[in-house]
């Protein structure tokens, strides 16, 4: 027997699901380059405020901002048991002239928290773009089927008809609200900047010989160099972990919406009305060759459920940060924040793909609607018969009797809904155009117009905001 070398566990979010763009975004290269970006901002701001740091030292730092010696950092960490100091030493090896001013006056959370905020901001921007592209693709589907009548449900029981396009607008609007939440998180994200060990800025006050104006200016300038308009007003050792809880609320919201949409598609696929894309050689089941399982929608549900389950971790972390900070947030955040973004990214890629190739079966939709429509038309039929001179109460009783009999035929004998035939044979309804009474377009209300209005009022501004009105479609792989 040939021995094979064992490999460690691979995260499916990286290996199978998320886009390369989001996967690399949370990788070590981007993370530790962000640390160096923060250190450079600190050195520049300190130099500008009179600390003896030379241009040559800053240029040396900048020349190695993205040229990382990660292997050396790992060696230092094994010895020092401190990741930030390991990278201070590794950076210093590359920048010997600047070694003495790297991390000057700062704490570990100065670099890690500010860098995390940079990564979160960029991940939110990517998520917003993905979300807008998904909304755009689903809106095309909704517009295409704006006036295709279909059976609507309440309690998953047949209710008044709607249109396929109007139902899609329900899906889209949840995502629109999610986009608003993501945009709000972006708008309110701030820098931690230079706060010091417990948030008092004591080390920076010492560095500037008690000059409080310089400390305040330092904080502002670092934030500006990191492209933040403002800083969190007060902090302990970290930026408020409430921010992470709010972040996961927004990401969980996207997961909730996508889960609901994908579930609806799965239910409609079971009714043979709508299907997600199914490739020519795709296998639905290893045992049942005829099956066309909605695997993309099922995967969306699985990933959405995962993100929803992550929502509680930052909430508990925020609730248990004793006094100015405890370190039990660190490992949790390293897991939860990147993986939530990765799972939502994967879900949005999948949903955009589903919306782009969703298959609609109008004949089956019409058949399913037609099986229920006679019951729904009885009120209109009753009104027409009364207008023709009939007694309202007598007519109501006749419709009730015929409806119950037709329903029994459907449920007990698996027969067709023969309510119209029964009414045609009843002299009380002679002269009523029963066929015209069951035109499905007469029962969808303003659904088509609502789709049009939704496109104009809600979708058009999003398209304008994210693409200048151009097509938002992006290439996706599934």
C-alpha positions, 0 to 999 in steps of 0.5 A: 500500500502506498503511503500518502502524506496527510494534509491539514484541514482546509477551510471550505470557505477558502477552498470551495465557496468564497471568491478569490478576491474576498479570500485574498483580502483576509489573507496574511499578505493583506493583513500584515501589509495593513499593519505596516500601513498603520505604522507608516501613518504613525511615523509620518504623523509623529514626524510632522509634529516634531518627533525626530524621525527622518525622511529616510527612515519613513522612505525605508518603511514605505519601501517594505510596506508590501514586501513582507518577510513572513517567515522571519516574523513566524520565527520571532513569534515562536520565540517572543510569543507575541505576534505584534512584536514579532512583526516589529522585529521582522519589519526592523530587520528589513528597515534597520535605519528605522528600527528604533522608531517603528511602533513608537509610543504605540500599543499592540491594539494601535496596530491591530485594531486600526488595521482591522478597521481598514480590512473591515472597511474594504470588505464592506465595500466589496460586500456592498458591490456584490450586493448591488450586483445581485440586486441588479441581476434579480431586478432584471428577472423581476422586470422580465416577468413583471406581469406573469400571473402566478399563485401567491401564498399566505401560510403556504396556502393558496391566496390571491394571485400575484406576478412572478415579477412582484414576488421577485421584488419582495426578495429584492427589497430585503436585499435593498434594506441589507444594502442600506445597513451595509452602507450605514456601517461604512458611513459610521466606521471610524478609526481607533487611531492613537488612544494608548494602552487603556484609551487615555493616550498617556504614552503619547502625552509622554512622547510629546512632553505633555503637549495635549494639542499635539496628541489631539492633532496626532490622533486626527492626522493618523486617521486622515492618513488612513482615509478615515474622516473621524475617530471613535470618541473614547475607547478602552484598549480597543475600538468599541467591540459593539462595532463588531456586533453591529457589523455581524448584525448587518452581515447576518441580515444579508444571510437571512434575506438570502436564506429566505429567497433561496428557500422560496426558490427551492419550494417553487422548484418543488412545484416545478414553476421555477428552477435555478440554472442546471448545467448540461452535465450536472448530476442531481443525485448519485442514485436518482438520475432524473433529479434536478436538485436546487443545489445552489439554493441549498448551499445559499441556505447552508451558508446563510445559516452559518452566518446567522449562527455567528451573529451571537459571538460578537454580541457576547464578546461586546458584553464580556469586555471587562473594564477597559478590555480583555483578550478573550475577544482576539481569537473569536474575532479572528474566526468570526469576522473574516468567515462571516464576510467569506460566507456572505461573499460566497452566498452573494456570488451564488445568488447572482448566478441563480438570478442570472440563469433562473428558469421559469415555466409559465405553462406549469405556473398557469396550470397551478394557478388555474387549479385554484383560480375558480375559488378565488374568482367566486367573489367577482362571479357573485357580484356579476350575478347580483348585478344581473338581478340575482339575490345575493344571499341565495347566490352566496349559498349556491356558490358555497355548496358548489365550492365545497363539492369541487374542493371535495372532488379535488382532495378526496378523489384527486380530481380537477377543480370542476367549480366552473362546470358546476356553476355553468350547470346552475341556472342561477348563473346563466348569462354570466361570462364565467371564462372571462371571470377567471382571467388571471390578469384580473386578479393581480391588482397593481402588481405589474405597476408596482414592479415598474414603480419599484424599478424606478424609485428603488433600483435605478438609484442603486444602479446609478450609485454603483455603476453610473447607470451601467450594467452591474453584472460581474463575472462569477464562478460557482 
